[in-house]
């Protein structure tokens, strides 16, 4: 919850996009529970972001795929392939700041 708004959060840290039926189901679940949908995704098509916004939610994209500590060999092997991967325990500050900026602009007081 932030500023009295309860959010239903889906974090998708995979190469593949979220399946469209799954996205719609999660948006509907949020609506039924009185939550605003927040999808934090490594990547998604632009029309997914529009669908989420039309349903009173927010789609937050980030570029790197996150791996937990202890997976440095796998990350090193993927970096050789020029894939955007990092070892981290939380989503980068800039990603969260984009949500906060959007949120503060969308809250009606």
Backbone as JSON, one array per atom type, in Angstrom:
{
  "sequence": "XXXXXXXXXXXXXXXXXXXXXXXXXXXXXXXXXXXXXXXXXXXXXXXXXXXXXXXXXXXXXXXXXXXXXXXXXXXXXXXXXXXXXXXXXXXXXXXXXXXXXXXXXXXXX",
  "N": [[0.85, -1.17, 0.0], [0.49, 2.22, -0.77], [0.23, 5.59, -0.09], [-2.44, 5.22, 0.64], [-3.41, 3.6, -1.35], [-3.99, 0.4, -2.45], [-2.05, -2.1, -3.91], [-1.88, -4.7, -6.32], [0.65, -6.81, -7.04], [2.65, -8.06, -9.63], [5.58, -9.66, -10.43], [7.71, -10.18, -13.02], [10.36, -11.79, -13.94], [11.63, -12.9, -16.27], [12.73, -14.12, -19.5], [10.72, -14.49, -21.36], [7.59, -12.98, -22.39], [4.81, -12.14, -20.25], [2.03, -14.3, -20.4], [-0.79, -13.42, -22.34], [-3.51, -14.23, -21.54], [-2.98, -14.84, -18.83], [-2.15, -12.35, -17.87], [-4.51, -10.82, -18.21], [-6.17, -12.28, -16.45], [-4.94, -11.76, -13.99], [-5.21, -9.0, -13.82], [-8.01, -8.83, -13.69], [-8.42, -10.19, -11.27], [-7.19, -8.41, -9.49], [-8.95, -6.24, -9.8], [-11.32, -7.38, -8.79], [-10.57, -7.68, -6.13], [-10.25, -5.1, -5.32], [-7.84, -3.84, -5.82], [-5.13, -2.01, -7.35], [-3.59, -2.89, -10.35], [-0.16, -3.69, -10.64], [2.39, -4.32, -12.68], [5.56, -5.51, -12.76], [8.0, -5.92, -14.93], [10.48, -7.64, -16.85], [10.43, -7.21, -19.56], [8.02, -6.23, -22.05], [5.41, -6.2, -24.55], [4.41, -3.09, -26.1], [1.62, -2.79, -26.33], [0.68, -4.32, -24.2], [1.31, -2.73, -22.0], [-0.38, -0.58, -22.48], [-2.88, -1.85, -22.18], [-2.8, -2.52, -19.47], [-2.68, 0.06, -18.32], [-5.14, 1.08, -19.2], [-6.81, -0.32, -17.59], [-6.54, 0.84, -15.14], [-4.02, 0.47, -14.01], [-0.43, -0.01, -13.7], [2.39, -0.56, -15.72], [5.58, -1.5, -15.25], [8.7, -1.46, -16.59], [11.88, -3.06, -16.85], [15.29, -3.56, -17.83], [17.4, -5.47, -17.35], [17.85, -8.95, -16.58], [17.43, -10.34, -13.45], [19.52, -12.09, -11.2], [19.99, -14.08, -8.3], [22.45, -13.67, -5.62], [25.24, -15.9, -5.75], [24.98, -17.04, -8.18], [26.98, -16.4, -9.98], [28.63, -17.66, -11.92], [26.8, -18.56, -13.89], [25.74, -16.06, -14.65], [28.05, -14.8, -15.63], [28.52, -16.43, -17.86], [26.27, -15.86, -19.4], [26.61, -13.15, -19.87], [28.74, -13.19, -21.64], [27.41, -13.76, -23.92], [26.29, -11.38, -24.43], [23.95, -10.75, -23.1], [21.52, -9.0, -21.13], [22.09, -9.19, -17.97], [22.22, -9.34, -14.39], [23.54, -9.63, -11.07], [21.69, -9.34, -8.25], [19.9, -8.26, -5.31], [17.63, -6.83, -5.18], [15.28, -4.85, -7.09], [16.61, -2.41, -9.25], [17.33, 0.97, -8.15], [16.6, 3.11, -9.87], [14.51, 1.98, -11.34], [12.46, 1.63, -9.42], [12.15, 4.31, -8.72], [10.97, 5.35, -11.03], [8.4, 4.27, -10.85], [7.51, 5.53, -8.47], [7.55, 8.23, -9.25], [5.61, 8.21, -11.31], [3.41, 7.31, -9.81], [3.08, 9.38, -7.89], [2.29, 11.38, -9.59], [-0.17, 10.46, -10.38], [-1.85, 10.26, -8.23], [-4.74, 11.44, -6.71], [-5.45, 13.98, -4.54]],
  "CA": [[0.0, 0.0, 0.0], [1.21, 3.49, -0.83], [-0.7, 6.72, -0.12], [-3.81, 4.72, 0.77], [-3.78, 2.8, -2.52], [-3.51, -0.98, -2.35], [-1.58, -2.59, -5.2], [-1.63, -6.11, -6.57], [1.93, -6.75, -7.76], [3.19, -9.22, -10.34], [6.96, -9.43, -10.87], [8.03, -11.14, -14.08], [11.8, -11.69, -14.16], [11.98, -13.95, -17.22], [12.92, -13.63, -20.87], [9.44, -14.52, -22.07], [6.53, -12.09, -21.96], [3.7, -12.75, -19.53], [0.97, -14.71, -21.33], [-1.91, -12.48, -22.34], [-4.6, -14.67, -20.66], [-2.53, -14.72, -17.44], [-2.18, -10.93, -17.54], [-5.92, -10.45, -18.03], [-6.68, -12.91, -15.23], [-4.39, -11.05, -12.83], [-5.86, -7.69, -13.78], [-9.37, -9.05, -13.19], [-8.31, -10.53, -9.85], [-6.95, -7.14, -8.79], [-10.21, -5.48, -9.8], [-12.25, -8.04, -7.86], [-10.08, -7.47, -4.76], [-10.13, -3.67, -5.05], [-6.42, -3.48, -5.92], [-4.65, -1.52, -8.64], [-2.56, -3.82, -10.84], [1.2, -3.22, -10.91], [3.2, -5.37, -13.29], [6.98, -5.19, -12.87], [8.39, -6.94, -15.91], [11.74, -7.44, -17.54], [10.09, -6.65, -20.86], [6.65, -6.52, -22.48], [5.01, -5.42, -25.72], [3.78, -1.81, -25.77], [0.17, -2.89, -26.16], [0.41, -4.82, -22.85], [1.37, -1.57, -21.11], [-1.62, 0.16, -22.7], [-3.97, -2.61, -21.58], [-2.69, -2.37, -18.01], [-3.07, 1.44, -17.98], [-6.58, 1.24, -19.43], [-7.49, -0.98, -16.48], [-6.18, 1.58, -13.93], [-2.79, -0.06, -13.43], [0.86, 0.5, -14.19], [3.38, -1.54, -16.17], [6.93, -0.98, -15.01], [9.66, -2.3, -17.29], [13.3, -2.93, -16.58], [15.99, -4.25, -18.9], [18.24, -6.6, -16.94], [17.29, -10.08, -15.84], [18.09, -10.39, -12.15], [19.87, -13.37, -10.62], [20.39, -13.9, -6.89], [23.85, -13.99, -5.31], [25.55, -17.32, -5.83], [24.84, -17.47, -9.57], [27.93, -15.6, -10.76], [29.1, -18.41, -13.09], [25.73, -18.48, -14.91], [25.67, -14.68, -15.12], [29.23, -14.57, -16.46], [28.31, -17.14, -19.13], [25.25, -15.13, -20.16], [27.19, -11.86, -20.28], [29.55, -13.46, -22.82], [26.45, -13.73, -25.03], [25.79, -9.99, -24.46], [22.6, -10.68, -22.54], [21.45, -8.06, -20.01], [21.88, -9.91, -16.72], [22.94, -8.81, -13.24], [23.3, -10.26, -9.77], [21.14, -8.31, -7.36], [18.91, -8.73, -4.34], [16.43, -6.0, -5.32], [15.17, -4.13, -8.34], [17.42, -1.19, -9.21], [16.72, 2.19, -7.63], [15.98, 3.87, -10.95], [13.26, 1.33, -11.7], [11.48, 1.99, -8.39], [11.91, 5.75, -8.81], [10.01, 5.59, -12.12], [7.07, 3.99, -10.32], [7.16, 6.57, -7.51], [7.25, 9.44, -10.02], [4.31, 8.01, -11.95], [2.41, 7.2, -8.75], [2.83, 10.7, -7.33], [1.56, 12.16, -10.6], [-1.5, 9.9, -10.62], [-2.65, 10.28, -7.0], [-5.59, 12.61, -6.54], [-5.62, 14.27, -3.09]],
  "C": [[0.9, 1.24, 0.0], [0.17, 4.6, -0.97], [-2.15, 6.27, -0.1], [-4.28, 3.89, -0.41], [-3.15, 1.42, -2.38], [-3.21, -1.49, -3.76], [-1.5, -4.11, -5.21], [-0.43, -6.18, -7.49], [2.28, -8.1, -8.37], [4.6, -8.85, -10.8], [7.33, -10.55, -11.82], [9.48, -10.96, -14.47], [12.26, -12.82, -15.09], [12.16, -13.34, -18.6], [11.6, -13.54, -21.6], [8.46, -13.48, -21.52], [5.54, -12.85, -21.09], [2.64, -13.13, -20.57], [-0.21, -13.76, -21.21], [-3.07, -12.96, -21.46], [-4.24, -14.55, -19.17], [-2.58, -13.25, -17.0], [-3.62, -10.46, -17.3], [-6.51, -11.03, -16.75], [-6.2, -12.17, -13.99], [-4.96, -9.65, -12.7], [-7.27, -7.84, -13.21], [-9.38, -9.4, -11.71], [-8.08, -9.27, -9.02], [-8.23, -6.33, -8.7], [-11.21, -6.07, -8.81], [-11.87, -7.8, -6.4], [-9.94, -5.99, -4.39], [-8.69, -3.18, -5.05], [-6.14, -2.87, -7.28], [-3.53, -2.45, -9.09], [-1.24, -3.11, -11.13], [2.0, -4.41, -11.43], [4.63, -4.85, -13.43], [7.58, -6.3, -13.72], [9.72, -6.6, -16.56], [11.49, -6.85, -18.93], [8.66, -7.03, -21.2], [6.34, -5.71, -23.73], [4.3, -4.13, -25.29], [2.28, -1.93, -25.55], [-0.2, -3.51, -24.81], [0.38, -3.65, -21.86], [0.09, -0.75, -21.25], [-2.81, -0.54, -22.06], [-3.97, -2.43, -20.07], [-3.12, -0.97, -17.59], [-4.55, 1.68, -18.16], [-7.39, 0.62, -18.29], [-7.03, -0.42, -15.14], [-4.93, 1.06, -13.23], [-1.56, 0.57, -14.03], [1.75, -0.67, -14.56], [4.76, -0.93, -16.07], [7.94, -1.95, -15.63], [11.08, -2.04, -16.82], [14.02, -3.84, -17.56], [16.7, -5.53, -18.46], [17.42, -7.72, -16.31], [18.12, -10.24, -14.57], [18.32, -11.84, -11.73], [20.29, -13.14, -9.18], [21.88, -14.17, -6.7], [24.07, -15.5, -5.32], [25.43, -17.87, -7.25], [25.81, -16.75, -10.5], [28.44, -16.35, -12.0], [28.07, -18.34, -14.22], [25.66, -17.08, -15.5], [26.86, -14.37, -16.01], [29.08, -15.23, -17.83], [27.29, -16.42, -20.01], [25.77, -13.78, -20.65], [28.08, -12.03, -21.51], [28.68, -13.42, -24.08], [25.8, -12.35, -25.19], [24.34, -9.88, -24.01], [22.6, -9.76, -21.32], [21.09, -8.77, -18.71], [22.73, -9.28, -15.61], [22.65, -9.7, -12.03], [22.85, -9.15, -8.84], [20.13, -8.93, -6.41], [17.64, -7.9, -4.37], [16.45, -5.3, -6.67], [15.93, -2.81, -8.19], [16.64, 0.04, -8.8], [16.0, 2.97, -8.71], [14.65, 3.3, -11.38], [12.18, 1.73, -10.7], [11.15, 3.48, -8.46], [10.94, 6.1, -9.93], [8.6, 5.33, -11.65], [6.63, 5.1, -9.38], [6.77, 7.86, -8.24], [5.89, 9.33, -10.69], [3.2, 8.03, -10.9], [2.06, 8.58, -8.2], [2.09, 11.59, -8.31], [0.15, 11.69, -10.82], [-2.4, 9.94, -9.4], [-3.44, 11.58, -6.93], [-5.83, 12.8, -5.05], [-6.73, 15.25, -2.86]]
}
